[in-house]
């Protein structure tokens, strides 16, 4: 029996292949860390997203915490109901009529800024109704008189 001893040199080991496998394992590890980081970030964003806003469960609390809207409506007076303290105003464009609650203390002003009483409100008078809207409740803050259709126009000279 003859035994042969061979000396192995580096050409027998494909070092390039071993290095490539080492790099691939390193890249795979980096990719898995990156994937885990991205998944964790997405989960944090989803859990931190605000849920749908729930209405307060305490009766009357929404009236205290809800914001008021200051609005205006321009049109001509359709009717004034002193018995029920309501004012019906048709819009300038036509088509819809809004009903406003009025009080005896509601300010009525002319375009010049003079105060008038509620009895000057008559059908056909053009007005701007300034009011506050809170939930489904309106409060008229003031009514500004613009003009009246019932007034006679002066002839031009």
C-alpha positions as CSV (number, residue, x, y, z in Angstrom):
1,X,0.0,0.0,0.0
2,X,1.2,3.2,-1.0
3,X,0.1,6.2,0.7
4,X,0.2,9.4,-1.0
5,X,0.4,12.6,0.9
6,X,-0.9,15.6,-0.9
7,X,-0.4,19.0,0.1
8,X,-3.5,21.1,-0.2
9,X,-3.0,24.6,-1.4
10,X,-5.6,27.4,-1.4
11,X,-6.7,26.6,-4.9
12,X,-8.4,23.5,-3.6
13,X,-10.6,25.7,-1.3
14,X,-12.7,28.0,-3.3
15,X,-12.2,31.0,-1.1
16,X,-14.2,33.2,-3.3
17,X,-17.2,30.9,-2.8
18,X,-16.7,30.8,0.9
19,X,-16.5,34.6,1.1
20,X,-19.6,34.9,-1.1
21,X,-21.5,32.6,1.3
22,X,-20.3,34.6,4.3
23,X,-21.5,37.8,2.7
24,X,-24.8,36.3,1.7
25,X,-25.4,35.2,5.3
26,X,-24.4,38.7,6.6
27,X,-26.7,40.3,4.1
28,X,-29.6,38.0,5.0
29,X,-29.1,38.8,8.7
30,X,-29.2,42.6,7.8
31,X,-32.3,42.2,5.7
32,X,-34.1,40.3,8.5
33,X,-33.2,43.1,11.0
34,X,-34.4,45.7,8.5
35,X,-37.7,43.8,7.9
36,X,-38.3,43.4,11.7
37,X,-37.7,47.2,12.1
38,X,-40.1,48.1,9.3
39,X,-42.8,45.7,10.7
40,X,-42.3,47.2,14.2
41,X,-42.6,50.7,12.9
42,X,-45.8,49.9,11.0
43,X,-47.4,48.3,14.0
44,X,-46.5,51.4,16.1
45,X,-48.1,53.7,13.6
46,X,-51.2,51.6,13.3
47,X,-51.7,51.4,17.1
48,X,-51.0,55.1,17.5
49,X,-53.6,56.1,14.8
50,X,-56.5,57.9,16.4
51,X,-59.6,55.8,16.7
52,X,-63.0,57.2,15.6
53,X,-64.0,60.1,17.8
54,X,-66.6,58.9,20.3
55,X,-69.4,61.2,21.5
56,X,-69.4,62.0,25.2
57,X,-71.6,59.7,27.2
58,X,-72.4,62.3,29.8
59,X,-75.7,64.0,28.8
60,X,-75.2,67.7,28.1
61,X,-71.4,67.5,27.9
62,X,-71.4,67.9,24.2
63,X,-73.2,71.3,24.6
64,X,-70.5,72.5,26.9
65,X,-67.5,71.3,24.8
66,X,-68.8,71.7,21.3
67,X,-67.7,74.7,19.4
68,X,-70.1,77.4,18.2
69,X,-70.3,78.5,14.6
70,X,-70.9,82.1,13.8
71,X,-72.9,82.2,10.6
72,X,-74.9,84.6,8.4
73,X,-77.9,84.2,6.2
74,X,-78.9,86.7,3.5
75,X,-82.4,86.9,2.1
76,X,-85.8,88.6,2.2
77,X,-88.3,88.2,5.0
78,X,-91.1,85.9,4.2
79,X,-93.0,86.1,7.5
80,X,-92.7,87.1,11.1
81,X,-94.6,85.1,13.7
82,X,-94.7,87.0,16.9
83,X,-96.8,84.4,18.7
84,X,-94.1,81.7,18.2
85,X,-91.2,84.1,18.0
86,X,-89.9,82.9,14.6
87,X,-88.6,84.7,11.6
88,X,-88.9,83.0,8.1
89,X,-86.3,84.3,5.6
90,X,-86.1,83.2,1.9
91,X,-82.6,83.0,0.5
92,X,-81.4,85.6,-2.1
93,X,-81.0,82.9,-4.7
94,X,-84.4,81.5,-3.9
95,X,-85.2,77.9,-3.4
96,X,-84.9,77.5,0.4
97,X,-86.4,79.2,3.4
98,X,-84.7,79.3,6.8
99,X,-86.6,79.7,10.1
100,X,-84.9,81.5,12.9
101,X,-85.9,81.8,16.6
102,X,-86.1,85.5,17.6
103,X,-86.5,87.2,21.0
104,X,-87.8,90.6,21.9
105,X,-84.2,91.5,22.8
106,X,-82.8,90.6,19.4
107,X,-80.9,93.5,17.9
108,X,-82.2,94.9,14.7
109,X,-79.9,97.4,12.9
110,X,-80.1,99.4,9.8
111,X,-77.3,99.5,7.3
112,X,-76.3,102.8,8.8
113,X,-76.0,101.2,12.3
114,X,-79.1,102.6,13.9
115,X,-81.1,100.4,16.2
116,X,-84.7,99.5,15.4
117,X,-87.4,97.4,17.0
118,X,-88.6,94.0,15.8
119,X,-91.8,95.6,14.5
120,X,-89.9,97.0,11.5
121,X,-89.4,93.5,10.2
122,X,-92.0,93.0,7.4
123,X,-92.3,90.6,4.5
124,X,-90.1,91.6,1.5
125,X,-87.5,93.4,3.6
126,X,-84.0,92.3,2.7
127,X,-81.9,91.3,5.7
128,X,-78.8,89.6,6.9
129,X,-79.5,87.4,9.9
130,X,-76.4,86.8,12.0
131,X,-76.7,83.7,14.2
132,X,-74.7,81.2,16.2
133,X,-75.2,77.5,15.5
134,X,-74.4,75.0,18.2
135,X,-75.4,71.4,17.4
136,X,-79.0,71.7,16.4
137,X,-79.8,75.0,18.2
138,X,-79.7,78.5,16.6
139,X,-79.4,81.8,18.5
140,X,-79.9,84.9,16.4
141,X,-77.4,87.6,17.5
142,X,-78.5,90.4,15.3
143,X,-80.5,91.2,12.2
144,X,-79.3,93.8,9.7
145,X,-81.8,95.6,7.5
146,X,-80.7,96.1,3.9
147,X,-83.7,97.3,1.9
148,X,-87.4,96.6,1.5
149,X,-89.2,95.6,-1.7
150,X,-92.3,97.4,-0.5
151,X,-90.6,100.8,-0.5
152,X,-91.4,102.9,-3.5
153,X,-88.5,103.7,-5.7
154,X,-87.8,107.4,-6.2
155,X,-87.8,108.5,-9.8
156,X,-84.4,109.5,-11.2
157,X,-84.1,113.1,-12.2
